[in-house]
């Protein structure tokens, strides 16, 4: 099907989704990235350089992988990993040691791509559990429009009204119209001088320093968090929408991109989860064979945001990110509904799926690993316990059913 659609040109709907993907991925967590880089010793100039590098590290692999696989493979920076850095202390050796840790983390991700059992493990996740994890990931974002009404009522209601009104007339243009309104509001509300002093960002090269402390204290935790909180859930999200890409190329390319851009100060990149749902869902395009274009355009958007790092970071940091999150939530309502339906329609999996959904939505973090991973763990354990108990419970169930009034 992919080949039959390749010649139809760029889908307007997919392109609009790709723009939204870049905006959501950037605006929702750039503050965390800046905090994480600063915490490990990056100077303001090194932070800007890192944003340029990570824009390239996200954008180029997204464009290459989506075009090559004809699947909506979306790439993101490791937000949980940056939160881990932001909450820790600076390592001995300063930012150069942190950059060395970024290099090692990227190399470990590449090694993970060569480990065949990983792909089989992800493929073995029951579909109701994967759907439940996706629903849990999306729940907070789908609530964002209503949270935004409380924080910025005028603009949020305008965005919501635009989405509803345009959706009634032309459903395909509802989200792009809402994005346009949100962007206009961000520009209008930005403090005077937010984008003054524009200059092409200067790239600052940092020679990596490899220390035992940074390896143990940064590289290994960052690798574990990146795999458990981003790469595994990201694969599961793609599987939920029926896309099963080969695992090795994904990890080899994202790991290599992390290694190459680390000397710019760029943090590790990985498969996306939330923005993957934007690209892979029906709102990106009704034709599954054209949804890869959303991830491709999203990659272009990341590169553009990276090149304009000094201005975009200043604008985003001085504007309420809840506005972009609200638009993303509106775009993901249908995906959330489909995930919930897929999670609970099989009665045998309903309880494990609900526990997966609730755990994932809770935001639980243990050992620096995010709730999506723990949701899969809890759901998987409950599925195994259920399978063990079914044979013993069957006679009792039959007896109880026969006596029901």
C-alpha positions in Angstrom: 0.0 0.0 0.0 2.9 2.3 0.7 4.2 2.1 -2.8 0.8 2.8 -4.3 0.5 6.0 -2.3 4.0 7.2 -2.7 3.3 9.1 -6.0 0.3 11.0 -4.8 2.4 13.9 -3.4 2.4 15.4 0.0 -0.7 15.0 2.1 -1.9 18.4 3.5 -3.3 16.7 6.5 -0.1 14.8 7.2 2.0 17.9 6.7 -0.1 19.8 9.2 0.2 17.0 11.6 4.0 17.0 11.1 4.1 20.7 12.0 2.1 20.0 15.1 4.4 17.1 16.0 7.5 19.4 15.9 5.8 22.1 17.9 4.5 19.7 20.6 7.7 17.8 20.9 9.7 21.1 21.2 7.4 23.3 23.2 6.2 20.7 25.7 9.6 19.9 27.2 12.4 22.3 25.9 12.4 23.8 29.4 13.3 20.4 30.9 16.1 20.0 28.4 17.5 23.4 29.2 17.3 22.7 32.9 19.0 19.3 32.5 21.8 20.6 30.4 22.4 23.5 32.8 22.4 21.1 35.8 25.4 19.2 34.3 27.4 22.3 33.7 26.4 23.6 30.2 26.9 27.4 29.7 24.2 29.4 27.9 26.2 29.2 24.6 26.6 25.4 25.0 22.8 25.1 25.7 22.0 26.8 22.4 24.6 24.7 20.6 23.0 21.6 22.1 19.5 22.6 20.9 20.9 23.0 17.4 22.5 19.5 17.6 19.5 17.8 19.0 17.3 19.4 16.4 19.5 17.7 13.8 19.6 14.4 15.8 15.8 14.3 15.9 15.1 15.6 12.5 17.4 13.7 10.2 16.7 10.2 11.6 12.9 10.9 11.5 13.1 11.9 7.9 15.4 9.0 6.9 13.5 6.3 8.8 10.0 7.4 7.9 10.9 7.7 4.2 12.8 4.4 4.1 10.3 2.3 6.1 7.2 4.2 4.8 6.1 4.1 8.5 5.4 7.1 10.8 8.7 6.8 12.8 8.9 9.9 15.0 12.0 10.8 17.0 12.3 12.8 20.2 14.8 13.8 22.8 14.9 11.9 26.0 12.6 14.0 28.2 12.8 11.5 31.1 16.5 11.4 30.8 16.8 15.2 30.9 14.5 15.3 33.9 16.9 12.8 35.5 19.8 15.2 34.8 17.9 18.2 36.1 17.2 16.5 39.4 20.8 15.4 39.9 24.1 17.1 40.7 26.8 18.1 38.3 29.4 15.4 37.7 33.1 15.7 38.2 34.7 16.8 34.9 31.9 19.3 34.1 29.9 19.4 30.9 32.7 17.6 29.0 32.1 14.6 31.2 28.4 14.8 30.6 29.0 14.9 26.8 31.2 11.8 27.2 28.2 10.2 28.9 25.9 11.2 26.0 28.4 9.5 23.6 28.4 6.3 25.7 24.6 6.3 26.0 24.2 6.6 22.2 26.7 3.7 21.7 24.7 1.6 24.2 21.4 2.3 22.2 23.2 1.1 19.1 24.2 -2.1 20.8 20.6 -2.6 21.9 19.6 -2.5 18.3 21.7 -5.5 17.6 20.0 -7.5 20.4 17.3 -9.5 18.6 15.2 -10.5 21.7 14.2 -6.9 22.3 12.0 -6.7 19.2 10.4 -10.0 20.0 9.6 -8.9 23.5 7.9 -5.8 22.3 6.0 -7.8 19.7 4.8 -10.1 22.4 3.0 -7.4 24.4 -0.7 -8.2 24.3 -2.5 -5.6 22.2 -5.0 -4.6 25.0 -2.0 -3.9 27.3 -0.3 -1.8 24.5 -3.5 0.1 23.9 -3.9 0.7 27.6 -0.4 2.1 27.9 -1.1 4.4 24.9 -4.3 5.6 26.5 -2.5 6.3 29.7 0.2 8.3 27.9 -2.4 10.3 26.0 -4.8 10.9 28.9 -2.9 13.9 30.4 -2.5 15.5 27.0 -6.1 15.0 26.2 -7.0 16.8 29.4 -4.7 19.7 28.5 -7.4 21.7 26.6 -9.5 21.9 29.7 -6.5 22.6 32.0 -5.7 25.4 29.5 -9.2 26.9 30.0 -8.3 27.4 33.7 -4.9 28.8 33.0 -5.5 31.0 30.0 -9.3 31.0 29.5 -9.6 33.5 26.7 -7.0 32.0 24.3 -7.9 28.4 25.3 -11.6 28.9 24.6 -10.7 30.6 21.3 -8.5 27.6 20.3 -11.3 25.1 21.5 -14.0 27.1 19.6 -11.8 27.2 16.4 -11.4 23.4 16.6 -15.1 22.8 17.1 -16.4 25.3 14.4 -13.8 24.4 11.7 -14.3 20.7 12.5 -18.0 21.0 11.8 -17.3 22.5 8.4 -14.1 20.7 7.4 -12.8 18.1 9.9 -9.4 17.7 8.2 -8.6 21.4 8.9 -9.8 21.6 12.5 -6.4 20.9 14.0 -4.3 23.1 11.6 -6.7 26.0 12.3 -6.3 25.5 16.1 -2.5 25.4 15.7 -2.6 28.7 13.8 -4.7 30.3 16.5 -2.4 29.0 19.3 0.8 30.2 17.5 -0.7 33.6 16.9 -1.6 33.8 20.6 2.0 32.8 21.6 3.4 35.5 19.4 1.0 38.2 20.6 1.4 37.3 24.3 5.2 37.0 24.2 6.9 39.8 26.1 8.3 42.6 24.1 11.9 41.8 23.0 11.4 38.0 23.2 12.8 37.6 19.7 15.1 40.6 19.6 18.7 40.2 18.8 18.2 37.4 16.4 21.4 35.7 15.2 22.3 32.4 13.7 23.1 30.2 16.6 26.8 29.5 17.1 27.8 25.9 17.4 30.2 25.1 20.2 32.2 21.9 20.1 32.9 20.1 23.4 35.6 17.4 23.5 34.1 14.4 25.3 35.7 13.4 28.6 35.1 9.8 29.7 35.1 9.3 33.5 34.0 6.3 35.6 31.8 8.6 37.6 30.0 9.9 34.6 29.7 6.4 33.1 28.0 5.1 36.3 26.2 8.2 37.4 25.0 9.4 34.0 25.5 7.1 31.0 24.0 3.9 32.5 20.9 5.6 34.1 20.4 7.6 31.0 20.5 4.5 28.8 18.1 2.6 31.1 15.6 5.5 31.2 15.8 6.1 27.5 15.1 2.5 26.7 12.4 1.9 29.3 10.6 5.2 29.2 10.9 6.1 25.5 12.1 3.4 23.1 10.0 0.4 24.3 6.8 2.5 24.7 7.6 4.1 21.3 7.7 0.7 19.7 4.6 -0.4 21.5 2.7 2.7 20.2 3.7 1.9 16.6 2.6 -1.7 17.1 -0.8 -0.5 18.5 -1.5 1.3 15.1 -0.4 -1.8 13.1 3.2 -0.7 12.2 5.9 -3.2 12.9 9.2 -1.7 11.8 12.4 -3.7 12.1 14.0 -2.7 15.4 17.8 -2.7 14.6 17.8 0.2 12.1 15.7 2.3 14.4 18.2 2.0 17.3 21.3 2.0 15.2 20.4 5.3 13.5 19.1 7.1 16.6 22.1 5.8 18.6 24.5 6.9 15.9 22.8 10.3 15.7 23.2 10.7 19.4 26.9 9.8 19.2 27.7 12.2 16.3 25.8 15.2 17.8 27.0 14.7 21.4 30.1 16.9 20.9 27.7 19.8 20.1 26.3 19.2 23.6 23.2 17.4 22.3 21.4 15.0 24.6 20.4 11.5 23.6 17.5 11.0 21.1 15.1 8.1 20.9 11.8 6.9 19.5 8.9 9.1 20.4 5.7 8.0 22.1 3.2 10.8 22.3 4.2 12.4 18.9 4.3 8.8 17.5 0.6 8.6 18.3 0.0 11.9 16.4 1.8 10.6 13.3 0.5 7.0 13.4 -3.2 7.8 14.1 -6.0 8.3 11.6 -6.0 12.1 12.1 -2.6 12.2 10.4 -4.2 10.8 7.2 -7.0 8.4 6.5 -4.6 6.5 4.3 -2.2 4.5 6.5 0.3 4.5 3.6 0.7 8.3 3.8 1.1 8.8 7.5 4.8 8.5 7.3 4.8 11.9 5.7 3.7 13.4 9.1 6.9 12.0 10.7 8.9 13.3 7.8 7.6 16.8 8.0 8.0 16.6 11.8 11.7 15.9 11.2 12.0 19.0 9.0 10.3 21.0 11.7 12.8 19.8 14.3 15.7 20.8 12.1 14.1 24.3 11.5 13.5 24.7 15.3 17.1 23.7 15.9 18.5 26.2 13.4 16.4 28.9 15.0 17.2 27.6 18.5 18.1 31.0 20.1 14.7 32.5 19.1 12.5 29.5 19.4 13.7 28.6 22.9 13.2 32.2 24.1 9.7 32.4 22.5 8.6 29.0 23.9 10.0 29.6 27.4 8.2 33.0 27.6 4.9 31.6 26.4 2.5 29.2 28.2 3.3 25.7 26.8 -0.2 24.6 27.8 -1.5 26.2 24.6 0.4 23.9 22.3 -0.3 20.9 24.6 -4.0 21.8 24.4 -4.0 21.7 20.6 -2.1 18.4 20.7 -4.8 17.1 23.1 -7.5 18.0 20.7 -5.7 16.2 17.9 -5.3 13.1 20.0 -8.9 12.7 21.2 -9.7 10.1 18.5 -6.5 8.2 19.1 -7.3 8.2 22.9 -10.8 6.9 22.3 -9.5 4.1 20.0 -6.9 3.1 22.6 -9.4 2.9 25.4 -11.7 0.8 23.2 -8.9 -1.5 22.3 -7.8 -1.8 25.9 -11.2 -2.8 27.4 -13.1 -4.6 24.7 -11.6 -8.0 25.6 -13.0 -9.0 29.0 -10.2 -11.4 29.7 -7.7 -8.5 29.5 -9.9 -5.8 31.0 -8.5 -5.6 34.5 -4.8 -5.8 33.5 -5.5 -3.2 30.8 -7.2 -0.9 33.3 -4.3 -1.2 35.7 -1.9 -0.5 32.9 -3.8 2.6 31.9 -4.0 3.9 35.5 -0.4 3.2 36.3 0.8 4.9 33.1 -1.5 7.9 33.6 -0.4 8.3 37.2 3.0 9.7 36.2 4.7 7.2 38.6 8.5 7.3 38.5 10.6 4.7 40.2 14.4 4.6 39.9 14.2 7.4 37.3 12.1 5.2 35.0 8.7 6.6 33.9 5.2 5.3 34.3 4.8 3.9 30.8 7.3 1.2 31.5 5.8 0.4 34.9 2.4 0.3 33.4 3.6 -2.4 31.0 5.2 -4.3 33.8 2.1 -4.3 36.0 -0.2 -5.2 33.1 2.1 -8.0 32.0 2.3 -9.4 35.6 -1.5 -9.4 35.9 -1.9 -11.1 32.5 0.5 -13.8 33.6 -1.3 -14.3 36.9 -4.6 -14.4 35.1 -3.4 -17.1 32.7 -2.1 -19.2 35.5 -5.4 -18.9 37.4 -7.8 -19.6 34.5 -7.6 -23.4 34.4 -8.2 -23.7 38.2 -10.9 -21.1 38.1 -12.8 -22.5 35.2 -14.8 -25.3 37.1 -15.7 -22.9 39.9 -16.9 -20.4 37.3 -19.0 -23.0 35.5 -20.6 -24.1 38.8 -21.3 -20.5 39.9 -22.8 -19.7 36.5 -25.1 -22.7 36.5 -26.5 -21.6 39.8 -27.2 -18.1 38.8 -30.8 -17.0 39.2 
